[in-house]
Amino acid sequence: MTRLLVALALVLGAPALAHAQAQADIASRLNEEGKAAMYKNDYPEAIKKFRDAVARVPEPKYFNNLCTALFQDGQFDEAITACNAVLAEKSTATPEQRDKAQKLVARITDEARAQGKPLKGTGGGGGPGDPNDCANHPENQGCSAVTPPPNVCATNPQDPSCAQQPPPPQPVRYRPPTQNVALAVKPDNRYTWTLGLDLFTGGGKIGKDDFYGSNGNGFRIKGDYMLNQGSRVGAQGYLGITHFNAGAMEVGFVDTLDVFDIGVALYKHLCPRSTTRLCLTPLAGVQLSLMSPAGEMDETGSQVFNYAAAGVRLELGLEYAFGRRQEHVLTGTFGASGYSAAFSDPVDGLTREEVGLDQGGGIGYVGIGYMYRFNTPLGHAAFAPLE
């Protein structure tokens, strides 16, 4: 008998579970569509999508997204109400979601104060804080009683309810915030800045014949900054070390060569219309190259770079971006670095002629690398990222 009851309960409950799951799937899709609208700065459409998601599944993350969209659209009272739903006593919000809602409420309050307009939003849901705001939300409880039934006034025009009703109060309109608090940037290679590392190996010649070997390998630490989002043109600063092997000439004080490059470059992403993840990136830069033959050391045992030269760097990179917002980038590069003859000598060491650096040279290389992209201003993080 007990098994029969359990089976019956499962059968009867299955449609309800299936319906709940269907609503959760629809709400998740609506939330993604709302985020996509935010990426386009279409706040009214985002509000519509987030409201629909909240109506189906009142999850705290949907209320936070709704709060953000309403704030961006200048609907501060409604935004406060949506955030208050996350902060309600019975809310299932995580500590992180509550903290985010509290920060949004404080930000909205400060913005309203700066505009000299009071806030009214105090409710716990996605609607307005004022339950009598029938002008914007006639579905609110009690709004149906604003106008009496016509038959009452026809038979008894002296009824107090037939007196001319004052117009409902209009919602306060605020200026939208000047900064996008969600920093909603659609992942399409239009990041703000990056940090990355390259490893490379190649061959070439630098200095006089046979002083140094023809094989070179090294690494480069780099940071990109997008100068123009529309044209995908940016600037790169970098630091790199290249190590050349020993040459064939048997000179006691000449063995290997380390070159330390400090440079800046310009680049442009060339991305096909069919994908935003794959880009071809030509780059050209100039650098100051500091050289250390045979790993010269000072009296403390630290390596010194006593010879300086000017250099150029030309490179073609193939980049593939992945991750939820394309924040991770793998790169393959093919390039060349050219060096002038050294133009400085150490005060108390061998001259550039003696170490073979009175002639320039260059190296061709291939490399692989990784970059992490940030879509927030340098030193800043998104105030209220969308969930």
Buried (B, 14 or more C-beta within 10 A) or exposed (E): EEEEEEEEEEEEEEEEEEEEEEBBEBBBEBBEBBBBBBBEEBBEBBBBBBBBBBBBBBBBBBBBBBBBBBBBBBBBBBBBBBBBBBBBEEBEBEEEBBEBBEBBBEBBBEBBEEBEBEBBBEBBBBBBBBBBBBBBBEEBEEBEEBEBEEEEBEEEEEEEEBEEEEEBEEBBEBEBBEEBBBBBBBBBBBBBBBEBBBEBBBBBBBBBEBBBBBBBBBBBEBBBEBEEBEEBEBBBBBBBBBBBBBBEEEBEEBBBBBBBBEBEBBBBBEBEEEEBBBBEBBBEBEBEBBBBBBEBEEEEEEEBBBBBBBBBBBBBBEBBBEEEBBBBBEBEBBBBBBBBBBEEBBEEBBEBEBBBBBBBBBBBBEBEBEBBBBBBEEEEEBBBBBB
